[in-house]
Amino acid sequence: MKVVQYGCGKMSKYTMRYVYEKGGKIVGAIDVNPEVIGKDIGAIMKCSRKGVVVEPVEKAREVLEKTKPDACIITTMSLLSDLEDALLLCAELGINAITTCEEAFYSWNSNPNLTKKVDELAKKNNCTITGSGYQDIFWGQLITSICGATQSIKKIVGESWYNVEDYGIALAEAHGAGLTLEEFDQKIASVDRMSAEERQKLIDEGVYAPSYMWNVNGWLCEKLGLTVKSQTQKCVPETYIEDIESTTLGMTIKKGDATGMSAVVTTETEEGIILETKCVGKVYAPDEYDINEWTVVGEPDTTITVKRPATVELTCASIVNRLPDLIKANPGYVPTSSMEDLNYKLKF
């Protein structure tokens, strides 16, 4: 399997290594960061030279046309609009693409117009675009599997924590890390106070910034055959009692300022099942760690807790294990809720 790596930051050192370990090969690499452009990808993976140099994003088309990869792994930003050029380029060239972009996990409910544009172009050129990562299993398939062992469901409640330091500056800034509480209220929380009509207008315009669970709830509802009646979001700043250093942001976050945020998304369905899901992303204090806990309330009640999941590695392994599913999926933008369950792949 030939793969182009689009985005050569923190995540790529895992995705590229995992591709090689599965028997694939990285045939091209693209980035915007002048510090990595021109480097052999072996330096990023901290291994021997691979003979593949990171090219600037301006040469993305040239790299993709020359290498003709089976798939492109995109590990850059968190919003679909930030990936518009990359996704449309892959769709235009007929190249399958999979991304860690959290919104791309199920972007029909947050940016439907751009999603439709990507979908139509990918169908026209017979390729597949999708989003995957940690949420594919730990916010998605794991929960629907529990639901499969449940007779009746009243509510699904989920909570997941992750350290924004592990994912790069774009994600940290999207969570409001480093903002004063006043800045957080203006830039992030203010969106939660708008009416459903105002929010839908932003969604239709492609400028709504959903929390990660917004798209997860859409994915879960599609997978479970539920019809969304309403969906709301509330973002609250996380703080700490002391100053915290952020290497990702390159700053000291003062005590009382936002270290990140917690976002609760509540979805009501026509079937009467309610989804209440929460993600907490912030710069961790010394005693904080990742956790993932979900409860299916019904007959019977079931709670599953995963303590200290290695979210970065799990994200990258999910992406790489999804590659064969991506390649054989129907053309278009296809969320993984419409693919077969994600399974371990020994080799490609």
Helices and strands as residue ranges (DSSP letters): E 2-6, H 12-21, E 25-31, H 41-45, E 54-56, G 57-59, H 60-67, E 71-74, G 80-83, H 84-93, E 96-99, G 102-105, G 107-109, H 112-124, E 128-131, H 134-135, I 136-141, H 142-147, E 152-163, G 164-166, H 169-174, H 181-187, G 189-193, H 196-205, H 212-224, E 228-238, E 244-246, E 251-253, E 260-269, E 274-282, E 291-299, E 302-307, H 311-321, H 323-328, E 332-333, G 336-338
